[in-house]
């Protein structure tokens, strides 16, 4: 399924922009080694997430490409599970392939997301900024995007 999405600001902890003293280089850098030990190599991606607002859509997890259980990546929070889904993002005529990065909401300790926000791991995209509209494509068998009725 393809939908338009808007680039929005996230918490800044994945990349380290938030200056959280627990994760000075960002949570993704801290997690990567643990993901690799479980068979998922994220080295081809920028170590920060692109946050996309897919409203009026929300997502439903179906069959992730990767599901990593009980990842004990931080001494500050309990182990977490992580979902990853294939994704493509189209911006200014180019297509970028990557993964939707989703800490399992049932094991996530903090930095919760709105249900219309998806976090993407992609190669660095020059010129992409908050407010840009992009085309997002997901694989329906992995994650379903559900149109929610407007409450206006």
RANORHU-V406039 format. One line per field, one symbol per residue. ss: DSSP state (H for helix, E for strand, - for the rest). phi: phi as a letter, one per 30 degrees, with the letter a starting at -180 (. if undefined). psi: psi as a letter, one per 30 degrees, with the letter a starting at -180 (. if undefined). A space follows every 10 residues. Layout:
ss: ???
phi: ???
psi: ???
//
This chain:
ss: -EEEEEEE-- ---------- HHH---HHHH HHHHHHH--- ---------E EEE---EEEE E----EEEEE E--------E EEEEEEEEEE E--EEEEEEE EEE------- ------EEEE E--------- --EEEEEE-- --EEEEE--- --
phi: .cbdbcdbdc didddjddhd ddbecjdddd dedddddcjc ccddcddacc cccceddbcb dcbddbbcch dccbdcbdeb cbcbbdabbc bhiccccabd cbddedcdca hdcddccccc cbddcdidbe jdcbccbcce dcbcccdcdd cd
psi: kklklkklka fgeeffffhj feifgleeee feeeeefggj jgfflkillk kkjgkglllk kdjlekjkkh jifkffllkl lkkkkklkkk khflkkkbkk kjkkfffkel hllkfgkkkk kllkjkfklk fkklkkkljf fekkkkkkkk g.
//
